[in-house]
Amino acid sequence: MGRPFRPPSIVLWNPATTEVNMLPKSLFDFPPYKPVSYCLVGFGFDGNAKTYKVVKLVSFEVGDDEVNYAEVYTSSSGCWRFLPIRGNFQDVELCITDNSMYTNDGVLHWSLLQRGYTAVASFDMGEEVFRVTPLPKKFNLFPYTDDRRKFHSLKLLKDSLVVICSFHEDGCTTFVHWLMKANHEVDDDDPESSWFRVSTWGPLPGFYTSLGFWQNNELLIRTGCSTLEFDGLPFLYDIVT
């Protein structure tokens, strides 16, 4: 959600029992906090503490700047706690995004911007720490023009986070599939080491974008591309054969 000017109300719904739980107000809902620019909310399970958690990332307007803050709600305590944001996470630009993923190791991931480059912002439910992993340089340095376009999407493959990038140039599309290394650690001197390049497919004549994996070797692709509008039909592409 974007630009709500105040943090949203959050309700947890259990589809198995139909139970509804309105979460309590937090410190971010009261003065002296400034108007909210953006707010991101994530939900997951902490396997170590055996409790569900809700994390809230909020960007407040402070003068001409925007400052990121975070808090976490745990179902076992029934209350919110303030989370410190350290390191380079303050450089992340919160924005409207539907490009997010939750992996089975209890880590939430969002695709956001950091200093003008696309990155994956991650929150570990167990450790309660934030990390920022820039996308591979091939994606961030590829120019976006009228005849050269790029798109990316976060997907889950065999319980691992992957990013599928599509590069459009000279009337063709090339897909590159990167896997984030399991420990989610980022080497500031070599951010590229956080990714493992799995495979490349193409170039394929025409314009396509990825919708995700259907099975282990099948990629669901949609045809047709006009700026950000895709009007074609989806089809399966076997990345092996």
C-alpha positions in Angstrom: 0.0 0.0 0.0 1.3 3.5 -0.7 1.0 7.0 0.8 -1.7 6.3 3.4 -0.5 9.3 5.4 -1.1 7.3 8.6 -0.3 3.6 9.3 -3.1 1.2 8.2 -5.3 -0.9 10.5 -4.3 -4.5 10.3 -6.6 -7.5 10.7 -5.5 -11.2 10.9 -7.9 -13.7 9.5 -7.7 -17.5 10.0 -9.4 -19.1 7.0 -9.5 -22.5 8.8 -11.5 -21.2 11.9 -12.8 -17.9 10.3 -11.5 -16.2 13.4 -10.7 -12.5 12.9 -8.2 -10.6 15.1 -7.8 -6.8 14.9 -4.3 -5.9 15.9 -3.8 -3.2 18.5 -2.6 0.3 17.7 1.1 0.8 17.8 3.4 3.7 18.7 3.4 4.7 15.0 -0.3 5.6 15.3 0.2 8.4 17.7 2.1 11.7 17.8 4.8 12.9 17.5 5.2 10.8 14.4 5.0 12.6 11.1 2.7 11.8 8.1 3.5 8.5 6.5 4.9 8.4 3.0 4.7 4.6 2.5 3.9 1.6 4.6 4.8 -2.1 3.9 3.3 -5.0 5.9 4.5 -8.6 6.0 3.3 -11.7 7.8 5.2 -14.9 8.6 6.1 -17.6 11.1 9.0 -17.7 13.5 9.9 -21.4 13.7 12.3 -20.9 16.6 9.9 -19.0 18.9 6.8 -20.9 17.5 4.9 -17.7 17.0 3.4 -15.7 14.1 4.7 -12.2 13.5 3.6 -9.1 11.5 6.3 -6.7 10.5 5.5 -3.1 9.5 7.9 -0.9 7.6 7.0 2.8 7.6 8.6 5.7 5.9 7.9 9.1 7.6 8.3 12.5 6.2 10.9 14.4 8.2 11.5 17.8 6.7 12.7 17.2 3.1 13.8 13.7 3.9 12.1 10.3 4.4 13.2 8.2 7.3 12.5 4.4 7.6 11.2 2.9 10.9 10.0 -0.6 11.7 8.1 -2.5 14.3 7.0 -6.1 14.8 3.9 -7.7 16.3 4.1 -11.2 17.8 1.0 -13.3 18.3 2.4 -14.8 21.5 2.7 -11.4 23.3 -0.1 -9.6 21.5 1.8 -6.3 21.3 4.1 -4.3 19.0 7.8 -3.8 19.5 10.0 -1.1 17.9 12.8 -2.6 15.7 16.0 -0.6 15.1 17.0 -0.2 11.5 20.8 -0.3 11.0 23.3 -0.2 8.2 22.2 0.4 4.6 18.5 -0.3 5.1 17.9 3.4 5.7 18.9 3.9 2.0 16.0 1.7 0.8 13.1 3.6 -0.8 9.8 2.3 0.3 7.2 2.2 -2.5 4.1 0.5 -3.8 5.1 -3.1 -4.7 3.4 -6.4 -5.3 6.7 -8.0 -6.1 7.2 -9.8 -2.8 7.9 -13.4 -1.6 8.0 -15.4 1.6 10.4 -18.3 1.8 10.0 -21.4 3.9 13.0 -20.5 6.1 11.0 -17.6 7.6 12.3 -14.7 5.5 10.2 -12.0 3.9 11.5 -10.4 0.7 10.4 -7.2 -1.1 11.7 -5.8 -4.4 12.5 -2.2 -3.8 15.0 0.5 -4.8 18.2 1.4 -3.1 20.1 4.5 -4.3 18.4 4.2 -7.7 19.2 0.5 -8.2 16.8 -2.4 -7.8 17.4 -4.5 -4.7 15.8 -7.2 -2.6 15.0 -6.0 1.0 14.7 -9.0 3.3 13.4 -9.5 6.9 14.3 -12.6 8.9 11.4 -13.5 11.2 13.6 -15.4 13.6 16.6 -13.0 13.8 14.5 -9.9 13.4 17.1 -8.2 11.2 16.8 -6.5 7.8 19.2 -7.0 4.9 19.5 -5.5 1.5 20.7 -7.4 -1.5 21.2 -5.6 -4.8 20.0 -7.4 -7.9 22.8 -8.7 -10.2 24.7 -6.0 -12.0 23.5 -7.3 -15.4 20.0 -6.2 -14.5 20.8 -2.9 -12.8 23.2 -1.8 -15.5 21.0 -2.8 -18.4 19.6 0.5 -19.9 15.8 1.0 -20.1 14.9 2.8 -23.3 12.2 2.8 -25.9 13.7 -0.3 -27.7 15.5 -1.9 -24.7 13.4 -2.9 -21.7 13.9 -5.0 -18.6 11.6 -6.6 -16.1 12.1 -8.8 -13.1 10.0 -10.9 -10.7 10.7 -12.7 -7.4 9.6 -16.3 -7.4 9.9 -19.4 -5.3 11.6 -22.5 -6.6 12.3 -25.6 -4.4 11.9 -23.4 -1.3 14.6 -21.0 -2.5 14.2 -17.4 -3.6 14.9 -16.7 -7.3 14.7 -13.7 -9.4 13.8 -14.1 -13.1 14.9 -11.2 -15.3 13.8 -10.6 -18.8 15.8 -8.4 -21.2 14.2 -7.1 -24.4 16.3 -5.8 -27.2 16.5 -6.2 -31.0 13.0 -7.7 -31.1 14.0 -10.6 -28.9 13.7 -11.6 -25.2 16.3 -13.3 -23.1 15.6 -14.7 -19.6 18.2 -15.1 -16.9 17.4 -17.0 -13.7 19.4 -16.2 -10.5 19.1 -17.9 -7.1 19.7 -16.1 -3.9 22.3 -18.0 -1.7 20.8 -19.6 1.3 22.4 -17.6 4.0 21.1 -14.2 2.6 24.4 -12.7 3.6 25.7 -9.7 1.6 29.4 -9.1 0.9 29.6 -5.3 0.6 32.8 -5.6 -1.4 31.2 -8.1 -3.8 27.3 -7.9 -3.8 27.3 -10.2 -6.9 28.4 -13.1 -4.6 25.0 -13.1 -3.0 23.5 -14.6 -6.2 24.1 -17.8 -8.1 23.4 -17.6 -11.9 21.4 -20.8 -12.6 20.6 -20.6 -16.3 19.9 -18.4 -19.4 17.1 -19.0 -22.0 16.9 -17.3 -25.3 17.0 -15.1 -27.2 13.4 -15.8 -28.1 11.9 -13.8 -31.0 9.2 -11.4 -29.6 8.5 -9.8 -26.3 7.7 -11.9 -23.2 7.7 -11.6 -19.4 7.8 -14.3 -16.8 4.9 -15.2 -14.5 6.8 -17.9 -12.5 7.5 -21.6 -12.5 4.8 -24.1 -13.1 6.9 -27.1 -12.4 10.6 -27.5 -11.8 11.6 -27.2 -15.5 8.6 -25.3 -16.9 8.4 -21.5 -16.9 5.0 -19.8 -17.3 5.5 -16.9 -19.8 3.1 -14.3 -21.1 3.4 -12.8 -24.6 3.0 -9.3 -25.7 4.6 -6.1 -24.3 3.5 -2.5 -24.6 5.3 -0.4 -21.9 4.0 -2.1 -18.8 0.8 -3.7 -20.3 0.9 -7.3 -21.3 -2.0 -8.4 -23.5 -0.9 -11.8 -24.7 -1.8 -15.3 -23.6 0.3 -17.3 -21.2 2.2 -20.5 -22.2 4.6 -23.0 -20.7 8.3 -23.0 -21.8 10.4 -26.0 -20.9 13.8 -24.5 -19.9 15.5 -27.9 -20.4 14.3 -29.1 -23.8 
